[in-house]
Amino acid sequence: MAPHWCAKGHIGHIVEGTLEIEFRGTTEVFSQGDALFIPAGPEHAHRAVVISGPVTALFFEDAWLASATRNAHVVPRA
């Protein structure tokens, strides 16, 4: 089954393995220790393929980001 095109936004960190993310017109490779930010929207559509695994990654999607940002409080330093 071919990977689907995703238009959600993500912030992520690759813990182990190597992941290839195809964007419309370009492909980027992310490996252990890499961090990434993908904005939401069809113009940033992407799909991922594991190229050496297993891959362990931590991703936050745009729905969580919107909620976290809306509920975030900045505490000034004393």
C-alpha positions as CSV (number, residue, x, y, z in Angstrom):
1,M,0.0,0.0,0.0
2,A,1.4,3.4,-1.0
3,P,1.9,6.0,1.7
4,H,-0.9,8.6,1.8
5,W,-0.4,12.3,1.4
6,C,-0.8,14.1,4.7
7,A,-1.6,17.8,5.0
8,K,-1.4,18.0,8.8
9,G,1.3,20.0,10.5
10,H,3.9,18.3,12.6
11,I,6.8,19.0,14.9
12,G,8.9,15.9,15.4
13,H,12.1,14.3,16.6
14,I,13.7,11.2,15.1
15,V,14.9,9.0,18.0
16,E,16.3,6.2,15.9
17,G,16.3,5.0,12.3
18,T,16.1,6.9,9.1
19,L,12.9,8.3,7.6
20,E,12.5,9.7,4.1
21,I,9.7,12.4,3.8
22,E,8.6,13.3,0.3
23,F,7.1,16.7,-0.3
24,R,5.6,17.7,-3.6
25,G,8.7,18.2,-5.7
26,T,11.4,17.3,-3.2
27,T,12.5,14.6,-0.8
28,E,14.2,15.0,2.6
29,V,16.0,12.4,4.7
30,F,15.7,12.6,8.5
31,S,17.9,10.4,10.7
32,Q,18.5,9.8,14.4
33,G,18.8,13.1,16.3
34,D,17.1,15.2,13.6
35,A,14.2,17.5,14.5
36,L,11.6,18.7,12.0
37,F,8.8,21.2,11.5
38,I,6.2,20.7,8.8
39,P,3.5,23.5,8.5
40,A,-0.1,22.4,8.0
41,G,-1.8,22.9,4.7
42,P,-2.1,21.3,1.3
43,E,0.9,23.3,0.0
44,H,3.0,21.3,2.6
45,A,1.6,17.9,1.8
46,H,4.0,15.1,2.5
47,R,4.3,11.3,2.9
48,A,6.9,9.3,4.8
49,V,8.7,6.1,4.1
50,V,11.0,4.2,6.4
51,I,14.4,3.6,4.7
52,S,16.2,2.0,7.6
53,G,14.5,0.8,10.6
54,P,13.0,0.4,12.9
55,V,12.2,4.1,13.2
56,T,11.3,5.5,16.5
57,A,10.0,9.1,16.3
58,L,8.0,11.5,18.4
59,F,5.5,13.7,16.5
60,F,3.0,16.3,17.6
61,E,0.3,17.1,15.0
62,D,-1.3,20.4,14.4
63,A,-4.5,19.7,16.4
64,W,-2.4,19.2,19.5
65,L,-0.2,22.2,18.7
66,A,-3.2,24.4,18.4
67,S,-4.6,23.2,21.7
68,A,-1.3,23.5,23.5
69,T,-0.7,27.0,22.2
70,R,-4.2,28.1,23.0
71,N,-3.8,26.9,26.6
72,A,-0.2,27.9,27.1
73,H,0.6,30.5,29.8
74,V,3.8,32.5,29.8
75,V,5.2,33.1,33.3
76,P,7.5,36.1,33.5
77,R,10.8,35.7,35.2
78,A,11.1,37.2,38.7
